[in-house]
Amino acid sequence: MNILIVEDEKNLGLEMADFLGKEGYTIEHAWKKASAEEKIFVNSYDFILLDLGLPGGDGFELLHQLKKMPGREDAVIILTARGEVDDRIKGLEAGADDYLAKPFSLTELLARMHAIIRRKHKLERNEVNVHDFILDIKNHQVSFEGKRVNLTNKEFEIFNYLVLNKNRVISRVNLTEHVWGDILEVNSDSNFVDVHVKNLRKKLTAYATINWFETVRSIGYRINF
Amino acid sequence: MKLQFKLALYNTLTKVAIITMLGILILVSINRISVNHIQRRLLQKKARLVTNLSSIEINDLLTQKIYTDYNLLREEYIILKEIKKSEKPIKQKFSRELRSIEGNQDEFQILMSDFTYGGKNYRLELGETMSTLAQLERTISMFTFGILVAAVILTLITDLAFTQFLLAPFYQIIDQKLNKVNDPINFNYQPVKTTTEDFRILDRSISVLMNKIATLFLTEKEFIANVSHELLTPISVLNTRLENLLNDEQLTQEGENKLFASLKTLNRLKAIINSLLLISKVENNQYSKPDLISVKHTVEEVYEELEHRLLMMKLKINIDLPEDHSFRGNKSLFHTLLMNLINNAIKYNIPSGNVNIYSEETAGAYMLVIADTGIGMDAELVQDAFIRFEKLQSEKEDSHGLGLAIVRSIAAFHDLQIDIRSKKGQGTQVYISFPA
């Protein structure tokens, strides 16, 4: 899959490319509005990660131009420091597929991209095998040998996010932000998520040993497979 | 007192004073003039009497003692007496005395004059009653008083009507251009219709001032947007860089821990910037109030979100809201307000403590109370509670001292009154009063 990162902040663009490159994506960069226009005109991308404030113009203009081009199915995720509700609405109404306020976590970006891929390609198979468990992304269900594990929405979200970012430590803060959004940006308390993880582990342990579900001391969690 | 009433009052009082003074002046002058007239009449009568005097008439007058016949109402009288030589003659003398004429006592203006006729000295006394004059004076004073009252009432009414008409543009300026302006950006620059130059100047000055404020306001908005962008972008860069470093398989456990600690610090920085931006935006009225908010519903929403934290601390929450209250505002901001307060009630509680959320109706005003059985605060801490970056409980590492500052801004935005009562070791009660 090829991705166009339209980001004037070079350091950020390169770090994103580094991370997504390791995930197997092909990356192109555009640092200015003009070069982004050129690239969009010539190529089509699976993803365009679009910053709003660009040298030479606004990211919204690029989005409008893209949406006017016939037959394009590039998924657009807007990345911006402007986290206003109005801007989000404006961006989504202009045809963006998702919206991430800076600073965002790369794992969060990856989760959003996966969600878009599943939605866009209407993937038939939405099931991930996690050892003996099966994670059904589409139906928000986890099962073990055909038996359904009764999880709450939040517990499923946590499991899903950890599975998506397998073999990677996910911090409590990161997990909290993914599952609850930024409602706790004020007075954020990362221990918040511990109770849910504890319950989730308890429910999974009832079916099998889960030594692949690690608690990384004072940091967060990791699922290995 | 309104300017309109002050002006009317001033006009009325000055008119009352002027008319009273004029009335007194008229009464005094009328008295003087009348006395003068009477005296002149008496002199004329005396002259006529003296010139037409004959010995028969003198005898007539002398025998009759008091002559009043010629006037039915006894308004005048004549007395003629013969005076002895030894008595000192009076040439002519006016006096004002009480006299009893045929049983009627009255005040008279009296002319006494001596004259010689046929070798004998006589004293003539001519009197004219003052009662008519007193009557006249009474009538005039009544009339003056009547005019005074009528003038005062009329003046008051006309003054009020006129000043109301005159000051209408002034009140319009106050009402529409000053009182109802929340957002300088949407200020109405349409001049108020008036022919009064002073109000035009006032209107123009306010417009100029508003224009300046609007410019400053826009500059500040822009500044906030820039700050957010300028600060959040480098944080983004650091965030992504640290996350990438975490993916390095050669990273030691210690390195990994340090990176996560750095990410946590970065997150704190992000939370502080976002909180400051939120406060600044609320205080600049950059939010609208489109929602009809139910207090009860919002409390329930916040409770659902915080339920597991209560479980974690083994806290018991009692929500007792028999009456609901609705008001117009910004739902997500009010949610943030309650989230902060209830979160504090949980965070600063003791294990197995209580959080009580209940409503009170005092003097028609609805009040929401969030009370905890927590660690409480000293009086001075309560005083400083709303100050930015004032860390009340520094042992809580995830507190950045902005939670209550946010609460205060959102409360002010919605015209809510917040009171904190607390005692060290005895819990804290937060009272939120909603305007009726």
Interface residues (C-beta under 8 A of the other chain):
Chain A: E9 N11 L12 E15 M16 D18 F19 K22 G53 A81 R82 G83 V85 A101 K102 P103 F104 S105 L106 T107 R168 V169 S171 V173 N174 W180 D182 I183 L184 E185 V186 N187 S188 D189 S190 N191 F192 D194 V195 H196 S218 I219 G220
Chain B: A225 S228 H229 L232 T233 I235 S236 V237 L238 N239 T240 R241 E243 N244 L246 N247 E256 N257 F260 L263 K264 L266 N267 K270 A271 N274 S275 L278 E305 H308 R309 L311 M312 S332 H335 T336 M339 N340 N343 N344 K347 D398 S399 L402 G403 I406
